[in-house]
């Protein structure tokens, strides 16, 4: 099968939203929505009154009307919440998901994919983080009900995803083993999701999407091919210059003088060996140019995955103000992008550009009161009685230590959950002030300014695609 050359990256919380994915897919490439925290994204959009009516339009097509109505009854506010008032809470994720939370997750993923697929017959994928395990059962099911074409999973070793997709395709219960910090040898904790228990009447089993894991080495790719109990359909091969979470360096080495992880020869990706595995693959991490696309094709890749250029285009979910300020800084001199080894509570390196007014600003970071009230990046741990608790290294340090965590693991941690929601205009309000945003992007920002036409201070997804595929006969 001949695949499109370009995959638009699944970025952040709501940055690669349905508008961006749809614009990309309409141009014949693979549009991808971020599957991270879609439950709270939907809940907050509804509390804002659902501007444009898009959430309600998609929910009106959900195959179980009762479930759709329950979600609307819980969260929709006609005319939107009062300005300056906080968003109401939703249940936090954990090892035992309530029916209310399962319904919201299924509905939210259905809505995002349904909107991304409107008005065209192109490819639409959804991207999940394996580190955020608890939503990995109901979320893909909602996306599958909407006909998602590809499921992309990174930030971990997603051995269980193909089997989950196979079970959901049959309408059967799906389960995954939960990672538990400090779990004793032999102790296994599993989560289970039974789609049939959510609906008044059984739904027709959804089609199985293709599965593209994100890998950073041929070792991981080979492991997935050998160990996955289900089909792997392709790879996203991502290097350490990509935005968001990066795989840590292989082996131990001191940080650079700038305080960044040091990547060496062991981290170089063996592309001939990847190609020899026989599956289509796309290269990611500073491949956002026509020249780099040519290099990828010459190496046997099907194409490239591009995130940063799409992140700051008109259709992305970032607020207009953040995009404008970032592009202005790129015009002056590209912001320094720091691979922060401690920013993310996951422990994975995380790309953070220097931007005043965001959590990368030391003054802003120092003023923010640390708390964990969303919990997507919490880790499970074992309580003395053998049950599970949850903690986050970005929460209040004494609280984290009380839960058995190490104080040194809290140093420099940033609240990605609240920061990434602030990026897309869904910041929580606390004491009359909004949570500060936290941007992420790849290392290479050199292609942003050339996308701007004379006299313009913005560019569209189509401009990105045209620049990447200029001179490509297949594109024409």
N, C-alpha and C positions, 0 to 999 in steps of 0.2 A: 504494500500500500504506500502511496506517495503522501507524505504528510506536509503540512505547511512549514515554511522555513522558520517562522518566528513564533515563539511562545512568549506572550506578555506575562511577566512574572507575577506570582501571587503574593502581594506585598502587604505587610503590616495588618492592622485591623481596619478594614474598610477602605484602604487606599486603592487597592485593586477591587473596586466595587463593581456593581452590575453595569453602570454606565460605561466604564472603561473597558470591561470585558466585551460588552456588546459592540462598542465602537471598533475594537480590534477584530472581533469575529466577522463583522460586516465587511471588513477589508480582506477577508480570506485567510487570516492568520488565526492562531489559537488564543482566544481570550480566556483569562483565568480570574476567578474571583477568590479573594481570601476567605477561607473558612474559619478563621480565628475569631472567636468571641461573637459570632453572628447572632447568638441569642440575645446578648445585651444590646447589640446594634439595632436589632429589630425592636426590642422593647423601648429603647430611647427614641428611635424615630417615631414610633407610635405616640409616645408621650409628648413629642413636639407637634403633634397634630397631623403627622404624615403629609408634609408638604408635597403637593403634586398628586397625592392619592396613590402613589405607586405601590406602597406596601399593601394597601387594601385591595388594589386591583389584582395583585398576584395572589393574595390570600383568597380572593373570590373564586379562584380556579383550583384551590386545594381539594383533593378528592374526598376528604371527610369534612363536611360543613360544620359539624359540631365542634371539632377541634379548632378550626379556624375562628369560629365565633368565641370560643373560650379565650383564645389568645387576645382577640380584640377587646373583649370585655375586661380583661385584666389590665391592659396597658394603654389602649387608645384614649386620648384626651381630645375631644372636639375643640379645635382652635389652638391646641397646644398648651403645655403647662405655663404657668405664670413666669415671666422672665425673672431670673435671679433666684428662683426656687430650685432646690436640688431635684434630680431625677429620683423617682421611687426605686427601691431596691428590688432585685429579683433573687431567687434562691441561688446560693453559691454552689459551684460544682464540687463534687466529692465522690467517694467510692459508691455511694448509694444515691442515685439520681431520683428525685421525686417525679411523679407522673407529670406534674405541672412543668418541671424543667425539661423533661423529655419532649413534651409537646411543643414547648417553645423552641427547642433546638431543631426538631424536625421541621417545624413551620418556617423558621428563619432561614435554614439552608434551602428549603424549597423556594421561598420567595426570591432569594438572591439569584439562584440559578434560573428560575422562571423568567425574571426580568432580563437577565443577561442573554437569554435565548430568544427574546422577542424580535420578530421582524426579519429573521434570516435563518438559514439552515447550516450555518458554520459551526466550528468546533468551540465548545465551552468546557473549561476544566475548573476544578476547585482545588485549592491548596490548603493542606492541614499541617500542623506541627505535631510530630509524634510525642514531643515532650509534654504536650497538653493532652493527656491520655483520656480523661473522663468523658469528653464529648465525642470520642472517636467511634462510638457505636451509633447513637441516634443521628449525629450530624450527616454522615455519608448517606444514610437512608433518606433523609429529606432531600438531599441533592439528587439522589437516584430517582426519587419520585418525580422530579422535575426534568429528568432525562439528561443529567450531566454526562459528558462524553469521556472525561478523563479525571481521575483522582490522583493528585500529586501530593506526596508526603515527604517532609524533610525533618531536620532537627531530631535525629534519632535513628534507630535501626528498626524499620517498620516490618518486621517479619510476619506480623499477624494480620496485616491489612488485606492481602489477597483472600485469605480464608474468610475474613469478615465480609468482604464484598460478595463472595460466593454465597454465604449464608443469607445475606440480605436479599440477594437476587432470587433466592428460593422462598423468601418470606419467612425464613426460619429464625429462631433466636441466634444471636451472635455473641461471642464473648472474647475478652482479651485479658491477658495477665497484667496486672497492675504492678508497676515498679514501686517498691516500698523501701525507703532508705533504712539501712540497718536491719533489714529483715533477716531473721535467723535462717540458717541453711535448711532447706526443705519446706519452709513456709511459703505457701502460694496463695495469693489473693487475686481473685478474678472478678471482673465486672461482666454483667450479662444484660443484653437488651433484646426484648421480645417485641417486634413491631406489631404483632397481632393484638396485643393487649391495649393498644392506644385507640383502636377504632371500633365503632359500633358494628361495622360490617367488614369482613376481610377485603383487603385491597389486592388488586392484581399485582403479582411480583414485578418489580421494576427491572429493566435491562441492566446488565452488568457493565459498568464503565471500564475503560482501560486503566491500568495502574502504572504510573510513572514515579518510582521513588527518586528522591534526590540523593546522589552519592558523591563522595569526594575522593574515592579510590576504587581501583579495580578489585581490591580485597573485599570491600563492602558489597560491591555489585555481585561478585562471585558468591559471596555468602548468601545474599538474597536469592539468587537463582537456585542455590543448593538447598536452602532451608525453608523457603516460603512454601506453605501448603496451599498453593494456588498460583495463578499465572501472573508473571511480571511481563509487561508489554513494552517497556522502553525505559530510558534513563534520562534524568536531568543531571548532568555532570558539572558540579559547581566547585569553583576554586575559591580561595580565601579572600579575594578582592570583591566578592559579591556583597550586597547590602544585607541588613538584618543579621540573623544568626549565622555564624561560620562554624565549620567543624574545627575543633582544637587541633594544634599541631600534633603530629605523630611523634611520640617520644617526649622526654622532658628537656626543656631548655630555658635559660633565663629570659626575662623580658628584655625588649630593646631599651635603649636609653629613653625613648619616648613612652615607655610603659606598655608596649604592645607585644602580643605573642609573636614569636619569630618562627616563620615557616622556612623549611629547608628542602633539600633534595628528596627527603623521604615523603614530603607532601606533594611532590610533582605527580600529576595524574598520567598514567600510562595509557595514552589514547589508542595506540594500536591494539593493546590488550582489551580495552573497552570495546572497540570495534569488533574484535574477534569473538565477543560473546554473542554476536549475531542479532542484537536488538537495536532498533533505532534509538539515537541519543541526540540530545541538544546540549551545547556547551553554554555555561553561565559563569558570570564573574568577569566584568570588563570586556565583554564581547559586543558592546553596543555600537558597532559601526559596520559599514559595508565591507571594509577591509577585513575585519575580524570574522564576519560571516563567511567571507571567502576562505579564510584559514580553517574555519570549522568544517566547511564542506570538503576542503582538501584532505582533512583528517578523517573523513568518512562519516561525519555527523550529518544528521538530517537537517540541522539548523542550529539556532541559538535561542537561549532564553534571555530576555532583556527586562530589567526591572527599573533601574534608576531613571532612564529617559522617560518611561511611561509614568513614573511616580509624580513628575512635576508637569505633566501635560494637563490640558484643560479638562479632560474627562476624569482625571483621577479624583479620589475622594478627599485628598488633602484640602484644607480650607484655602480659599483664594488668597487670603492674606499670607499664609505660610508659603505658598508657591511663589507669590510675588516677591517676598523678601528673599527667598532662597535664590531665585533667578537673578535678582539684583546683585546679590553677593557673588554669584558666578560671573556676572559681567565685570565686577570690580576685580576680583581675584577669587578663584574657587575656594570655598570653605575647606578648612582642614578636616579630613575624615579620620577619626581615631578608632582603631580596632580595640575596643575596651574589653579587657579580659574579665572584668567584674561587674559591669553594668547590669547584665541579665541575671535574674535569680536562677536561671537554668544552669549556670556555670559555663555555658557556651560563650565564646567571644561574640561581641555584638558591635556592629558599626554605628558610630554616633558622630555626625558632623557638628562642628562648633557653630552654634547659633545662639545669639543673645535672646533672652526671654524664654528659653526652653530648659529642660532639665540638664542639658549639657553645659549650661552656664552655672559655674560653681556657686554664685550668689543665689540663684533660683533654687538650686538643689539644697543648699543649706537652710533655706527658709521653709521648705516644704515639710510638714509634719508627716512622719513615716507611719503608714497604716496599710493593711491589706484588707480591702473590702470587696474585691472582685474575685481574686483567688485563682485566676486561670493558670498561673505559673507556680502555684503551691506544689510542694512535694508531700507525698504520703509518708508517714513514719509510724512505727509500732509503739503503742502505749504499753505501760507495764502489765495491763490485764490482757494483752494480746490483740486488742482492737486497734483500729487505725485512727490517727489524728492527722492534721494537715498544718503545714507551716510554710512560710515564705521568707527567704533571706532578705527581701526588701521591706519586710514589715518592721514594726517597732523592735529594735534589737533586744531589749529585755524580754519582750514577749517571745521572740524567736529562741532565746536562750532558755527560757522557762520550758519551752517545748522540746528541749534536748538538743537544740542546734548549737553550733560553735559561734562565739561572738566574732571571730575573725572572718567568718563567712558572710557577715552582714556589711562589711566595710565596702563602701562605694556602690552598693546595690541601688538600682533605680527601679521605680515602679513603672514597668513597661505597660501594664494593663491600663492604668489611668492615663499615662502619657500618650499612648497610641490612640486612645479614644478622643483625647483632646485634639489630636492632629486632624480629626475629621469632623470637628464641630460638635462633638458629643461629650464635652468635658463635664465632669461632675462639679457642682457648686458647693463650696464649703466656706462657711462664715462669710458669705457674700462674694467670695472670689472663686474663679474657675481653676481647676487643676491645670498645671502647665503642660504643654506638649513635649514630646520627645521624638525628634526626627531620626530616621535612619536612611542610609543610601549606600551605594557602592563607592569604591575608591575613585573610579574614573568619572569625572564630571566634565571632561573636555568637550563632549559632543552636545552639551545643552545649549550653549550660546549660539553655535552655528545653526540650530533649528529655528531661531527667531528670524522671521522675515523683517525686512527694513521697516522701521517704525512700529514694530509690534513688541509687546512685552510678554507674550505667551505663545504657545504652540499646541497643536492638537495631536491626538494619537495617530491620525492619518499622516501627519508630517513625519512622525517617528518611523512609521512603516515605509513611507516613500524614501526616506534617507537610507534606511537599512537595505532596501531592496532595489535601489537605483541601479539600472543596468541589468537586473535579473530577468532573463528571458521568461522564466517560469512565472514571474510576478506579472508580466505583461500579458 
